[in-house]
Amino acid sequence: MRYNLATALAEAGDPRAAAMQTILLLRQTPDNADAWHHLATTMRSLDRPADAAAALRHEPECLRDDSALWVWLTKGGN
């Protein structure tokens, strides 16, 4: 369900919300390879190549509430 929402948000032009939904999904199912790929794709669209690379490596640190990525997404950083 969250994966479909994340995909719909990305297609609707809201990659930040899509990334947040994908991270929430990965917190529940960290072995979801499709979700990791979706997160990487979304990070590339947001011009965040380091975060995209971390997602491709399936780094669980980027899923934490205190991660730089989550803080950036939730605080609306540029």
C-alpha positions as CSV (number, residue, x, y, z in Angstrom):
1,M,0.0,0.0,0.0
2,R,2.7,2.5,1.0
3,Y,4.7,1.6,-2.1
4,N,1.7,2.4,-4.3
5,L,1.3,5.7,-2.5
6,A,5.0,6.5,-2.9
7,T,4.8,5.7,-6.6
8,A,1.7,7.9,-7.1
9,L,3.3,10.8,-5.2
10,A,6.4,10.6,-7.4
11,E,4.3,10.4,-10.6
12,A,2.2,13.4,-9.3
13,G,5.4,15.5,-9.0
14,D,6.0,15.3,-5.2
15,P,9.2,13.4,-4.9
16,R,9.8,14.6,-1.3
17,A,6.6,13.1,-0.1
18,A,7.3,10.0,-2.2
19,A,10.7,9.6,-0.5
20,M,9.1,10.0,3.0
21,Q,6.5,7.3,2.2
22,T,9.3,5.0,0.8
23,I,11.4,5.4,4.0
24,L,8.4,4.6,6.2
25,L,7.8,1.5,4.1
26,L,11.5,0.5,4.4
27,R,11.4,0.9,8.1
28,Q,8.7,-1.9,8.1
29,T,10.2,-4.1,5.4
30,P,13.9,-3.2,5.1
31,D,14.5,-6.1,2.6
32,N,12.2,-4.6,0.0
33,A,14.6,-4.2,-3.0
34,D,12.0,-2.4,-5.1
35,A,11.5,0.2,-2.3
36,W,15.2,0.8,-2.0
37,H,15.4,1.3,-5.8
38,H,12.4,3.7,-5.6
39,L,14.1,5.6,-2.9
40,A,17.3,5.9,-5.0
41,T,15.4,7.1,-8.0
42,T,13.5,9.6,-5.9
43,M,16.7,10.9,-4.4
44,R,18.3,11.3,-7.8
45,S,15.2,13.4,-8.9
46,L,15.7,15.6,-5.8
47,D,19.4,16.1,-6.8
48,R,20.7,14.1,-3.8
49,P,23.2,11.8,-5.3
50,A,24.9,10.8,-2.0
51,D,21.5,9.7,-0.6
52,A,20.7,7.9,-3.9
53,A,23.9,6.0,-3.6
54,A,23.2,5.1,0.1
55,A,19.8,3.8,-1.0
56,L,21.4,1.6,-3.7
57,R,23.7,0.2,-1.1
58,H,20.6,-0.5,1.2
59,E,22.2,1.5,4.1
60,P,19.8,1.2,7.0
61,E,21.3,4.4,8.6
62,C,19.4,6.6,6.1
63,L,16.1,5.2,7.5
64,R,16.5,6.5,11.0
65,D,14.6,9.5,12.4
66,D,17.8,11.3,13.1
67,S,19.4,10.7,9.7
68,A,20.4,13.7,7.7
69,L,18.1,12.5,4.9
70,W,15.0,12.2,7.1
71,V,15.7,15.6,8.8
72,W,16.2,17.2,5.3
73,L,12.9,15.6,4.1
74,T,10.8,16.6,7.1
75,K,12.2,20.1,7.6
76,G,11.8,21.0,4.0
77,G,15.5,21.7,3.4
78,N,17.0,22.6,0.0
